[in-house]
Amino acid sequence: MAMASGRVQLVSIRQRSLDLARWRVLWIALAFALLAVMALSRIVYLGAGGEGARATSLEAALLPDRGEIVDRNGVPMARAFPAYALWFNPEALGEDEAPLVAKPAEVAAQLKAIFPDLDEKAVAAQLTSGEAGYIRRRLLPEEANRVQDIGELALEMPMEEDRHYPQGQMAAHVLGYVAADGRGRVGMEQVFDEHLSNPLTRGTPVALSVDVRVQGALEDELRRGMKLTQAQGGAGIVLDVDTGEVLALASLPEFDPNKIDAEGQKLMFNRVTNQVYELGSTFKPLTVAAAIDAGVIRDLGRRFDASPVKAGRFTIRDSHAMGPTLNTVETLIHSSNTTSARIADELGPERLRQYMIDLGMNRRPEIELPAKGFPLWPGDKWARLTNMTVGFGHGIAVTPLHLASAYATMVNGGVYRPATLKKLGPGQAPKGRRVFKASTSSRMRQMMRAIAVYGTGRNADAPGYRVGGKTGSAEKPGGKGGYRRTALVSTFAAAFPMDRPRYVIIAMLDEPKGTLASSYQRTAAWNAAPIVGRLVPRIGPLIGVRPDDTRDIDISAITPLIPEARNEAE
């Protein structure tokens, strides 16, 4: 009986163990089923758009908050990168605690030792007020370590996405900057703001037409020219005559997009695209080109009266006596106001005005930048005096970019194309519109070269580069409708190489002084032209133009009309 009872007890234990095991398996199976149901429900929910599909979640996770801007060769000009900021948090130690351990003045002094350009008084006032806010937006890692060593918990250093311009101040007026709200301002940062901030597009860098090597050389030579002549400002542009691409654009003095302060705000005005000037004698080749194109000038050897021109109660004179008569080539070489005025008078206001309209002189310059100045345009009906003064560059005020585009039209075969800061691929250049006949352009290339060889542009004649160009020295307008004789705008408008023009260069100085470096002269021949003469050899090899003393444009057809050329031959 005892053995039977033991067997029954053993069977009962085994049965309970099997039942327990079965229940455990069942509970595990139920748990897995519940998880599967939950996962399936989540998939169905997301598939039905419960949280909204995030097509750009991967891009948003991998890309910076703002895309890159690069030059035409892929060199970074603007990019986003993580950086420390310095933030004052007065509640770091709790609402009932003093925000700082040391006195605000002492903390401000310690920060001043780390950041020499810091406004110590303003920071001390901010710390004393107990108001939260940024003290500085960009800290280097070593600077963050030194701030940490101060030991104030209220000085927080959050990691933020920052906008950095690796080239510093270079091309500041082209790039613009990014404001505290994350939006682009002033330059191409504003133009491409949507592209640079949109997760769908910001992974593709914006490629500009600018070449940082050319940009750096242009700014360097302009800055040198300003210092040598004590000019208050400068402007310059290098333009591809066949595509309209801007390889460099500089307005000096410039601002620093890495540090926008009150002084930088004052310097954001762009002299190349937003400031209009009377550009003086640089307009004379355009007047001559219009007269040749219209058939008014058929013989370059024809003599024009060079005596003062009387128009109503005004008299147009030259800066110095140039002889009783001048031919067309001499008019440009010696930069005569009187004969230019007579050529414009013979051409007539209707035709000269239409050529100026075709060159875009009556509207804002064509380029992507948001700040573009409207010309001071003489209006619909030009009086005789107005027409003659426009003929030698007065009575009309335009931007240096207007002039660059007009010169590109004049030397590239006669086709106007708008300027652009976007890099263009092969075949992407706009068709443009014809302004001058190809034969007119060919003749103007000869005369432009002659000016650099025999005339006022000699200081721009870089050996081997076949430079052609025209000087312009215009008095700035003053009060009561007159001009300030002591304030000049000196400009040199050039193209090279003249046997096959590829680039136009405009170099302008605002109010240069007569100094030893300019032989005590204030005119463009002595201050603006040398800038081009130094710049061309620096940038030529970089952009595919190498010096060659064995070739040049053939000007033998016009050299008999140039006394200086005849004297050399003798």
HELIX and SHEET records of a PDB file:
HELIX    1   1 ALA A    2  GLY A   47  1                                  46    
HELIX    2   2 SER A   57  LEU A   62  1                                   6    
HELIX    3   3 PRO A  104  ILE A  114  1                                  11    
HELIX    4   4 GLU A  120  SER A  129  1                                  10    
HELIX    5   5 PRO A  141  ILE A  150  1                                  10    
HELIX    6   6 ALA A  172  LEU A  175  1                                   4    
HELIX    7   7 MET A  188  VAL A  191  1                                   4    
HELIX    8   8 ASP A  193  SER A  197  1                                   5    
HELIX    9   9 VAL A  212  THR A  229  1                                  18    
HELIX   10  10 ALA A  262  LYS A  266  1                                   5    
HELIX   11  11 GLY A  280  PHE A  283  5                                   4    
HELIX   12  12 LYS A  284  ASP A  293  1                                  10    
HELIX   13  13 THR A  328  ILE A  333  1                                   6    
HELIX   14  14 ASN A  337  LEU A  347  1                                  11    
HELIX   15  15 PRO A  349  ASP A  358  1                                  10    
HELIX   16  16 ARG A  384  GLY A  391  1                                   8    
HELIX   17  17 PRO A  400  VAL A  411  1                                  12    
HELIX   18  18 ALA A  438  TYR A  454  1                                  17    
HELIX   19  19 ARG A  458  ALA A  460  5                                   3    
HELIX   20  20 GLY A  479  GLY A  481  5                                   3    
HELIX   21  21 LEU A  516  SER A  518  5                                   3    
HELIX   22  22 ALA A  524  ILE A  539  1                                  16    
HELIX   23  23 GLY A  540  ILE A  543  5                                   4    
HELIX   24  24 THR A  559  LEU A  561  5                                   3    
HELIX   25  25 PRO A  563  ALA A  569  1                                   7    
SHEET    1   A 4 GLY A 133  LEU A 139  0                                        
SHEET    2   A 4 PRO A  76  PHE A  88 -1                                        
SHEET    3   A 4 ILE A  69  VAL A  70 -1                                        
SHEET    4   A 4 VAL A 206  ALA A 207  1                                        
SHEET    1   B 3 GLY A 133  LEU A 139  0                                        
SHEET    2   B 3 PRO A  76  PHE A  88 -1                                        
SHEET    3   B 3 LEU A 155  GLU A 156 -1                                        
SHEET    1   C 3 GLY A 133  LEU A 139  0                                        
SHEET    2   C 3 PRO A  76  PHE A  88 -1                                        
SHEET    3   C 3 MET A 159  HIS A 164 -1                                        
SHEET    1   D 2 TYR A 177  VAL A 178  0                                        
SHEET    2   D 2 GLY A 184  ARG A 185 -1                                        
SHEET    1   E 5 VAL A 246  LEU A 252  0                                        
SHEET    2   E 5 GLY A 233  ASP A 240 -1                                        
SHEET    3   E 5 TYR A 503  ASP A 510 -1                                        
SHEET    4   E 5 TYR A 483  PHE A 496 -1                                        
SHEET    5   E 5 GLY A 468  PRO A 477 -1                                        
SHEET    1   F 2 PHE A 304  ASP A 305  0                                        
SHEET    2   F 2 THR A 325  LEU A 326 -1                                        
SHEET    1   G 2 VAL A 309  ALA A 311  0                                        
SHEET    2   G 2 PHE A 314  ILE A 316 -1                                        
SHEET    1   H 2 VAL A 415  TYR A 416  0                                        
SHEET    2   H 2 ARG A 433  ARG A 434 -1                                        
END                                                                             
